[in-house]
Amino acid sequence: MNQDAAIKPNFIRHGLFRLRQSIGRRLEAMKASENPVLRVTGMFMYALWQLGGDSLRWLVSSEFRSIRQLATNSRTDLHQVANFTKMDRYPLLFNACRMYHINKPALRLLSFGCSTGEEVLTLGQYFPQAQIVGVDINPWNIKTAQQRCDQPRMSIYHTDDPAWQMQDGYDAIFCLAVLQRTENRTQNPQSSGEIYPFSRFDHQLTQLDSYLKQEGLMTLDEADYRFEDATVAEHYQPLAWDKPVLKNRDMFDASNQKLSEQQLIHRIYIKKGEMKKGPLSC
Ligand SMILES: C[S@@+](CC[C@H](N)C(=O)[O-])C[C@H]1O[C@@H](n2cnc3c(N)ncnc32)[C@H](O)[C@@H]1O
């Protein structure tokens, strides 16, 4: 496969994404201005930008349409609908997992919520011998990922296709920027119960846990909830050399309430079988 072909379109998408973000932020700053003229102009331009931009994107982008269609879907297993991704997005995590699995060449890895395949391709570079499975819920992402990950050791499935649910297990599962909803950060809710309830997060982790081997790694980042609150967390412990990070984002507890403090969280956990309930330690 031509790796450049997989990476090149990403520059365009990435650039457009950043441009949209930067214009949106400027208009939001105008809306919050103390100068009433600037504020009203900002509100007007923001509404125009949202409406015009969305209509234009709906007309020209099948990707945008696919995301909007997904967002109006009432599936109870739907997590993040935005599909932003890029190559090598989490180098520290990928490196830590590679170190853990260093002497095991015949690995089987799962990228759950693989979007358009960049994570699968990245894992392919970190783990040159591994079989890698990518799963996503958005058919547009699946089609794109299948074209990009056209290698015998990579397979891409829709989440409804049971073929990805390997009964003999994965050595590592990557669930990155999936178990969350953008609205929980943009709408500043005190409870996430209406937007993205804890039960959905918990249920997904229980399912993923059933496909992870003993001593396998569960890698979770950019989530609305803490792994420690999940039902399966009691038989996991953090990977010792995955340094905890201070999360500068809103997170919620198991009763869907916003946590008041920033959270220091681990992102890679080892599945250890049944352990006594209690605080997790390295
Ligand atoms: C922001 S992308 C994350 C991509 C990649 N993991 C990364 O971090 O760069 C979130 C992805 O999760 C997918 N997703 C949401 N709910 C899902 C589900 N139930 N099963 C599989 N994928 C899901 C979305 O379609 C989207 O592509």
The ligand as an SDF file (V2000), in Angstrom:
LIG
                    3D

 27 29  0  0  0  0  0  0  0  0999 V2000
  -13.2030   11.1010   17.0370 C   0  0  0  0  0  0  0  0  0  0  0  0
  -13.2760    9.5730   16.2000 S   0  0  0  0  0  0  0  0  0  0  0  0
  -11.8740    8.7470   16.9160 C   0  0  0  0  0  0  0  0  0  0  0  0
  -10.9150    8.2160   15.8760 C   0  0  0  0  0  0  0  0  0  0  0  0
   -9.6370    7.6360   16.4250 C   0  0  0  0  0  0  0  0  0  0  0  0
   -9.8860    6.6150   17.4100 N   0  0  0  0  0  0  0  0  0  0  0  0
   -8.7660    8.7260   16.9980 C   0  0  0  0  0  0  0  0  0  0  0  0
   -8.6900    8.8800   18.2250 O   0  0  0  0  0  0  0  0  0  0  0  0
   -8.1560    9.4650   16.2290 O   0  0  0  0  0  0  0  0  0  0  0  0
  -14.6520    8.7460   16.9890 C   0  0  0  0  0  0  0  0  0  0  0  0
  -15.1760    7.5870   16.1630 C   0  0  0  0  0  0  0  0  0  0  0  0
  -15.9890    6.7370   16.9590 O   0  0  0  0  0  0  0  0  0  0  0  0
  -16.9490    6.1570   16.0900 C   0  0  0  0  0  0  0  0  0  0  0  0
  -18.0280    5.5360   16.8900 N   0  0  0  0  0  0  0  0  0  0  0  0
  -19.0170    6.1240   17.5970 C   0  0  0  0  0  0  0  0  0  0  0  0
  -19.8210    5.1940   18.1610 N   0  0  0  0  0  0  0  0  0  0  0  0
  -19.3100    3.9830   17.8200 C   0  0  0  0  0  0  0  0  0  0  0  0
  -19.7000    2.6180   18.0770 C   0  0  0  0  0  0  0  0  0  0  0  0
  -20.7530    2.2970   18.8360 N   0  0  0  0  0  0  0  0  0  0  0  0
  -18.9590    1.6230   17.5400 N   0  0  0  0  0  0  0  0  0  0  0  0
  -17.8910    1.9010   16.7780 C   0  0  0  0  0  0  0  0  0  0  0  0
  -17.4760    3.1650   16.4820 N   0  0  0  0  0  0  0  0  0  0  0  0
  -18.1680    4.1880   17.0020 C   0  0  0  0  0  0  0  0  0  0  0  0
  -17.3710    7.3480   15.2340 C   0  0  0  0  0  0  0  0  0  0  0  0
  -18.0340    6.9620   14.0430 O   0  0  0  0  0  0  0  0  0  0  0  0
  -16.0280    8.0470   14.9870 C   0  0  0  0  0  0  0  0  0  0  0  0
  -15.4290    7.6350   13.7970 O   0  0  0  0  0  0  0  0  0  0  0  0
  1  2  1  0
  2  3  1  0
  2 10  1  0
  3  4  1  0
  4  5  1  0
  5  6  1  0
  5  7  1  0
  7  8  2  0
  7  9  1  0
 10 11  1  0
 11 12  1  0
 11 26  1  0
 12 13  1  0
 13 14  1  0
 13 24  1  0
 14 15  1  0
 14 23  1  0
 15 16  2  0
 16 17  1  0
 17 18  1  0
 17 23  2  0
 18 19  1  0
 18 20  2  0
 20 21  1  0
 21 22  2  0
 22 23  1  0
 24 25  1  0
 24 26  1  0
 26 27  1  0
M  CHG  2   2   1   9  -1
M  END
$$$$
